[in-house]
């Protein structure tokens, strides 16, 4: 694998949508990713194997805080530390933009994601009841306030 990272551009929306559809029961649309990539208050980072998009992570930035919106790794690339390296790069990029704290929601059932976030200093801070529309699962709110 030849793993590299770069910021997402609107023309990457089709490739990102393909990863999204492979990963989530209720995926975002191609148009949603196009809009996110064009928004100056977001940071979306792609993980690439050569030229192929194999994952992405994104967040909204508001002043010194970032809200992680999506992180996904194509199923064939899971378990190879792609998510770990992608998260490190996303944190590096947002810190360069003045971010000092990040937050996200994660499913209680998603143990690999929870472990990844804990590795990067995120701590549980609350619960959003019935947050996920596909099955009514709650979401754990996590924060890292010491970037």
Order of alpha helices (4+ residues) and beta strands (2+ residues): beta-alpha-alpha-beta-beta-beta-alpha-beta-alpha-beta-beta
